[in-house]
Amino acid sequence: MATATFRIWRGEKGGGEFRDYSTEITDGMVVLDAVHQIQAEQTGDLSVRWNCKAGKCGSCSAEINGMPKLMCMTRLNSLPLQQPVTIEPMKTFPHIRDLVTDVSWNFRVKERIAKFKPRRPDAPDGTWRTAQVDADRVQEFRKCIECFLCQDVCHVLRDHHMHEEFIGPRFLVYTAALEMQPLDEGDRLQDLKSQFGIGLCNITKCCTKVCPENITITDNAIIPLKERVVDRYYDPLGKLFRMFSPRGT
């Protein structure tokens, strides 16, 4: 049976330090297993958030060796165990204690986004008709488990702390799911331009790289939204067309 060292952040409200804990590991263990073992055997007051341990609740997000990951989905055999494995809380959100952060800002952001607004039924029986390809397009976005790893790695939030100006990749995905929903007649483009800061994203694709659900965040959600905003507000031909359209919008 092998032994590995885990360098875990301990402290409260932004303060603290790394502490080393050595524990026995076995085949098949993930980082969360090791953290729970250390918590049970060495330091019962270690704070860590988790729930399903199946990669579906998004609760156990942390930074492992400097990379935002889910602890329950990071196998120890994928890490270099000849050196300490560092585990620290997500840096984009306020620190509460040890590995736990306050992610409530994300839920306040979600409340600001205009909700689904169904268009009028277009069939005699009071139902809707839509093409399967349109329904399929938004299914990818529904896989999001709100782990907020994409928010954590986004430099606009992480490095520049522009939480008031930018909603982050998670909620651009949420907005894209609504904007591309064929049954929705809501319009969020003005909000994307003036309130949600879509122009601040410079499409580095770091959010796509850390997504545990492999959602193509940048190419399939953010870039199409950027194109829609540009078409409406910055394309001179589009402006001219709208001037002479019946609605003038």
C-alpha positions as CSV (number, residue, x, y, z in Angstrom):
1,M,0.0,0.0,0.0
2,A,1.4,3.4,-1.0
3,T,1.4,6.7,0.8
4,A,0.9,10.1,-0.7
5,T,1.2,13.7,0.7
6,F,-1.6,16.2,0.2
7,R,-0.9,19.9,0.7
8,I,-4.3,21.3,1.6
9,W,-5.3,24.9,2.2
10,R,-6.4,25.6,5.7
11,G,-7.8,28.9,7.0
12,E,-10.8,31.2,7.0
13,K,-12.0,34.2,5.0
14,G,-9.0,34.5,2.7
15,G,-6.4,33.9,5.3
16,G,-4.6,30.7,6.0
17,E,-1.8,28.4,4.8
18,F,-1.0,25.1,3.2
19,R,-0.6,22.1,5.6
20,D,0.7,18.8,4.6
21,Y,-1.0,15.5,5.4
22,S,0.2,12.0,4.5
23,T,-2.2,9.2,4.0
24,E,-2.4,5.7,2.5
25,I,-3.8,5.4,-0.9
26,T,-5.2,2.5,-2.9
27,D,-6.1,1.8,-6.5
28,G,-9.1,3.6,-7.8
29,M,-9.0,6.5,-5.3
30,V,-9.9,10.0,-6.3
31,V,-8.8,13.2,-4.6
32,L,-12.1,13.5,-2.7
33,D,-11.5,10.0,-1.2
34,A,-8.1,11.2,0.1
35,V,-9.6,14.4,1.5
36,H,-12.3,12.4,3.3
37,Q,-9.7,10.0,4.6
38,I,-7.6,12.8,6.0
39,Q,-10.7,14.4,7.5
40,A,-11.7,11.2,9.2
41,E,-8.3,10.2,10.5
42,Q,-6.3,13.3,11.1
43,T,-8.2,16.6,11.1
44,G,-11.9,16.4,11.8
45,D,-12.5,20.1,11.4
46,L,-11.4,20.2,7.7
47,S,-14.2,22.0,5.7
48,V,-15.0,20.6,2.3
49,R,-18.1,20.8,0.2
50,W,-19.4,17.7,-1.6
51,N,-22.6,15.8,-2.3
52,C,-23.0,13.2,-5.0
53,K,-19.4,12.0,-5.5
54,A,-20.4,11.1,-9.0
55,G,-19.5,14.2,-11.0
56,K,-23.1,15.4,-11.3
57,C,-23.7,17.9,-8.5
58,G,-20.7,20.2,-9.1
59,S,-20.2,20.7,-5.3
60,C,-16.6,19.5,-4.8
61,S,-15.0,22.0,-7.2
62,A,-11.4,23.0,-6.1
63,E,-8.0,23.7,-7.6
64,I,-5.8,20.7,-7.8
65,N,-2.2,21.3,-8.6
66,G,-3.3,24.8,-9.8
67,M,-6.0,23.5,-12.1
68,P,-9.7,23.9,-11.4
69,K,-11.2,20.4,-11.2
70,L,-13.9,18.3,-9.5
71,M,-12.2,16.4,-6.6
72,C,-14.5,13.4,-7.1
73,M,-13.6,13.1,-10.8
74,T,-9.8,13.5,-10.4
75,R,-8.2,10.1,-10.0
76,L,-5.0,9.9,-8.0
77,N,-3.3,7.8,-10.7
78,S,-3.6,10.8,-13.0
79,L,-1.5,13.0,-10.7
80,P,2.3,13.0,-10.0
81,L,2.3,11.5,-6.5
82,Q,6.0,11.7,-6.1
83,Q,5.4,15.3,-4.9
84,P,2.7,16.7,-2.7
85,V,-0.8,17.2,-4.3
86,T,-1.9,20.7,-3.7
87,I,-5.6,21.3,-3.0
88,E,-7.0,24.8,-2.6
89,P,-10.3,26.6,-2.9
90,M,-11.5,28.3,-6.1
91,K,-9.9,31.7,-6.3
92,T,-12.7,33.6,-8.1
93,F,-15.1,33.5,-5.2
94,P,-15.0,34.7,-1.6
95,H,-13.3,32.2,0.7
96,I,-15.3,30.9,3.6
97,R,-13.2,28.2,5.3
98,D,-10.6,25.7,4.1
99,L,-11.8,24.4,0.7
100,V,-15.2,26.0,0.8
101,T,-16.0,29.2,-1.1
102,D,-19.1,31.4,-1.3
103,V,-20.6,30.8,-4.8
104,S,-23.9,32.7,-4.1
105,W,-23.0,35.4,-6.5
106,N,-23.6,33.0,-9.3
107,F,-27.2,32.5,-8.3
108,R,-27.8,36.3,-8.1
109,V,-26.5,36.6,-11.6
110,K,-28.9,33.9,-12.8
111,E,-31.8,35.9,-11.5
112,R,-30.9,38.8,-13.7
113,I,-31.3,36.9,-16.9
114,A,-34.7,37.1,-18.6
115,K,-36.5,33.8,-18.2
116,F,-38.0,31.5,-20.8
117,K,-40.8,33.3,-22.6
118,P,-42.7,30.8,-24.8
119,R,-44.1,32.0,-28.1
120,R,-47.7,31.5,-29.1
121,P,-48.6,27.9,-30.1
122,D,-48.5,27.5,-33.9
123,A,-50.6,24.4,-34.3
124,P,-54.4,24.1,-34.3
125,D,-54.3,21.8,-31.3
126,G,-52.6,24.5,-29.2
127,T,-49.1,22.9,-29.4
128,W,-45.8,24.0,-30.9
129,R,-44.0,22.8,-34.0
130,T,-40.2,22.9,-34.2
131,A,-37.5,21.2,-36.2
132,Q,-35.5,18.5,-34.4
133,V,-32.2,20.1,-35.3
134,D,-33.2,23.2,-33.4
135,A,-34.2,21.2,-30.4
136,D,-30.9,19.3,-30.5
137,R,-28.8,22.5,-30.7
138,V,-29.5,23.5,-27.1
139,Q,-29.2,20.0,-25.5
140,E,-25.5,20.3,-25.0
141,F,-26.0,23.4,-22.8
142,R,-28.4,21.5,-20.5
143,K,-25.5,19.2,-19.4
144,C,-24.1,22.0,-17.2
145,I,-23.9,20.9,-13.5
146,E,-23.0,24.4,-12.2
147,C,-19.7,23.4,-10.8
148,F,-18.5,27.0,-11.7
149,L,-15.1,25.7,-12.7
150,C,-15.5,27.8,-15.9
151,Q,-16.2,30.8,-13.8
152,D,-13.2,30.1,-11.7
153,V,-10.8,29.9,-14.6
154,C,-12.2,32.9,-16.5
155,H,-9.5,35.7,-16.3
156,V,-12.2,38.4,-16.4
157,L,-13.5,37.2,-13.1
158,R,-10.4,35.5,-11.6
159,D,-7.8,38.2,-12.4
160,H,-9.7,41.3,-13.0
161,H,-12.6,40.8,-10.5
162,M,-15.2,42.3,-12.9
163,H,-18.1,40.5,-11.2
164,E,-20.4,43.5,-11.6
165,E,-19.6,43.9,-15.3
166,F,-19.4,40.3,-16.6
167,I,-21.7,37.3,-15.9
168,G,-19.1,34.7,-16.9
169,P,-19.1,31.7,-19.2
170,R,-21.6,29.7,-17.2
171,F,-24.3,32.2,-17.7
172,L,-23.4,32.9,-21.2
173,V,-24.1,29.2,-21.8
174,Y,-27.4,29.6,-19.9
175,T,-28.3,32.7,-22.0
176,A,-27.4,30.8,-25.2
177,A,-29.7,28.0,-24.2
178,L,-32.5,30.4,-24.0
179,E,-31.6,32.5,-27.1
180,M,-31.3,29.4,-29.3
181,Q,-34.4,27.8,-27.9
182,P,-36.9,27.8,-30.9
183,L,-39.9,28.1,-28.7
184,D,-38.6,31.1,-26.8
185,E,-39.4,34.7,-28.0
186,G,-37.4,36.5,-25.3
187,D,-34.7,39.0,-26.3
188,R,-31.5,39.2,-24.2
189,L,-29.2,40.8,-26.7
190,Q,-29.4,44.3,-25.3
191,D,-28.6,42.9,-21.8
192,L,-25.7,40.9,-23.2
193,K,-24.3,44.1,-24.7
194,S,-24.9,46.6,-21.9
195,Q,-25.2,44.6,-18.6
196,F,-23.7,41.2,-19.1
197,G,-20.4,42.3,-20.6
198,I,-20.1,39.8,-23.5
199,G,-17.6,42.0,-25.1
200,L,-15.2,41.4,-22.2
201,C,-14.7,37.8,-23.2
202,N,-11.7,37.4,-25.5
203,I,-12.4,33.8,-26.3
204,T,-9.3,32.2,-24.9
205,K,-11.3,28.9,-24.5
206,C,-10.0,28.3,-21.0
207,C,-13.6,27.7,-19.8
208,T,-14.1,25.0,-22.4
209,K,-10.9,23.3,-21.3
210,V,-12.0,22.8,-17.7
211,C,-15.6,21.9,-18.2
212,P,-16.2,18.4,-16.8
213,E,-19.2,17.9,-19.0
214,N,-17.2,18.7,-22.1
215,I,-19.5,21.5,-23.2
216,T,-18.1,23.4,-26.1
217,I,-18.6,26.7,-24.3
218,T,-16.7,29.1,-26.4
219,D,-17.4,27.8,-29.9
220,N,-21.1,26.8,-29.5
221,A,-22.3,29.4,-27.0
222,I,-20.2,32.5,-26.5
223,I,-19.1,33.1,-30.1
224,P,-22.7,32.7,-31.6
225,L,-23.9,35.2,-28.9
226,K,-21.2,37.6,-29.8
227,E,-22.2,37.3,-33.5
228,R,-25.8,38.1,-32.7
229,V,-24.8,41.2,-30.7
230,V,-22.5,42.4,-33.4
231,D,-25.1,41.8,-36.1
232,R,-27.7,43.8,-34.3
233,Y,-25.7,46.7,-32.9
234,Y,-22.5,47.1,-34.9
235,D,-23.3,45.9,-38.5
236,P,-24.0,49.0,-40.6
237,L,-26.0,47.0,-43.2
238,G,-28.0,45.4,-40.4
239,K,-28.9,48.9,-39.0
240,L,-30.0,50.1,-42.4
241,F,-32.2,47.0,-42.9
242,R,-33.8,47.6,-39.5
243,M,-34.5,51.2,-40.3
244,F,-36.7,50.1,-43.2
245,S,-38.1,47.0,-41.7
246,P,-41.8,47.0,-40.5
247,R,-40.8,46.8,-36.9
248,G,-37.8,49.1,-37.2
249,T,-35.8,47.0,-34.7
